[in-house]
């Protein structure tokens, strides 16, 4: 089954989340969990997949793994923000370095440390979308 196939279809007015994670199992579990929380979720397995597909024309929050092949998550977010302006975004990373944290902060990107515990990711997505709408 393609990771883009919806497991759950939320309401048409659901907040949209674009997940970019190259680990298929993690991508599927994030998609499933976020859809259960009421988000509309689009998943991509690489930076190139997302760049080829383009961003949806709806309000969205990007959830991007730092460790992607070729372009890392921070490079992808930098490129997207140069093209589209500020976008609510979260960077998933294990043991972030101070340098990565500073670069993410400069971009306006939230950093979520893996492993993901409780509802940290869901709360961060909702907070990022609320700030973007304010």
C-alpha positions in Angstrom: 0.0 0.0 0.0 1.3 3.5 -0.9 2.0 5.7 2.0 -0.2 8.4 0.4 -3.3 6.1 0.6 -5.5 7.5 3.4 -6.2 5.3 6.3 -8.8 7.7 7.7 -10.4 10.6 6.0 -11.0 13.6 8.3 -13.5 16.3 7.7 -12.9 18.6 4.7 -12.0 21.4 7.0 -9.4 19.4 8.9 -6.0 21.0 9.5 -3.6 19.7 6.9 -0.2 18.2 7.8 2.5 17.2 5.4 4.9 14.6 6.8 8.3 13.9 5.2 9.9 10.9 6.7 11.9 8.3 4.9 11.3 5.5 7.4 8.1 3.8 6.0 7.0 2.3 9.3 7.4 5.7 11.1 5.6 7.5 8.3 2.7 5.1 8.4 2.4 5.4 12.2 2.6 9.2 12.2 0.0 9.4 9.4 -2.4 7.0 11.3 -2.0 8.8 14.6 -2.4 12.3 13.2 -5.5 11.2 11.2 -7.0 9.8 14.4 -6.4 13.3 15.9 -8.5 14.8 13.1 -5.7 16.1 10.8 -5.7 15.6 7.1 -2.3 14.0 6.4 -0.2 13.7 3.3 3.0 11.7 3.6 6.2 11.7 1.5 9.2 9.5 1.7 11.9 12.0 0.7 12.5 15.7 0.2 12.5 15.0 -3.6 9.1 13.4 -3.4 7.6 16.5 -1.7 9.4 18.9 -4.1 8.1 16.9 -7.1 4.5 16.9 -5.7 4.6 20.5 -4.5 2.9 21.9 -1.5 -0.9 21.7 -1.2 -2.7 25.0 -1.6 -4.3 24.8 1.8 -3.0 26.0 5.2 -0.6 23.4 6.5 2.0 22.4 8.9 5.1 20.5 7.7 6.5 17.8 9.9 10.0 16.9 8.5 12.5 14.4 9.7 16.0 15.8 9.9 17.8 12.7 8.6 16.6 12.4 5.1 18.7 11.1 2.2 20.3 13.7 0.0 18.7 16.9 1.3 18.3 16.8 5.1 15.2 18.2 6.7 16.6 21.6 7.5 17.8 22.0 3.9 14.4 21.1 2.6 12.6 23.5 4.9 15.1 26.3 4.0 14.4 25.7 0.3 10.6 25.6 0.8 10.6 28.8 2.8 12.7 30.6 0.2 10.1 29.6 -2.4 6.9 30.0 -0.4 7.7 32.3 2.6 7.1 31.4 6.2 5.4 28.0 6.6 4.5 26.4 10.0 7.0 23.6 10.3 8.4 21.1 12.8 11.7 19.3 12.5 11.9 15.8 14.0 15.4 14.9 15.2 17.2 12.7 17.6 19.8 14.5 19.8 19.7 17.9 18.1 23.0 19.7 18.1 23.2 23.4 19.2 23.9 24.4 15.6 20.8 22.6 14.2 18.7 24.1 17.0 20.0 27.6 16.1 19.4 27.1 12.4 15.9 25.9 13.0 15.1 28.8 15.3 16.4 31.3 12.7 14.0 29.7 10.2 11.1 29.8 12.7 10.9 26.0 12.8 10.1 24.1 15.9 12.3 21.2 16.9 10.7 18.0 18.3 13.1 15.5 19.7 12.6 11.8 19.0 11.5 9.5 20.3 8.1 11.1 20.2 6.4 10.9 23.6 2.7 11.4 24.4 1.0 14.2 22.5 4.0 16.4 22.1 3.8 16.3 18.2 0.1 16.9 18.1 0.3 19.8 20.5 3.2 21.3 18.6 1.3 21.1 15.3 -1.8 22.7 16.7 0.4 25.5 18.3 2.3 26.1 15.0 -1.0 26.3 13.0 -2.5 28.7 15.6 0.5 31.0 15.5 0.4 31.1 11.7 -3.3 32.1 11.8 -2.7 34.8 14.5 
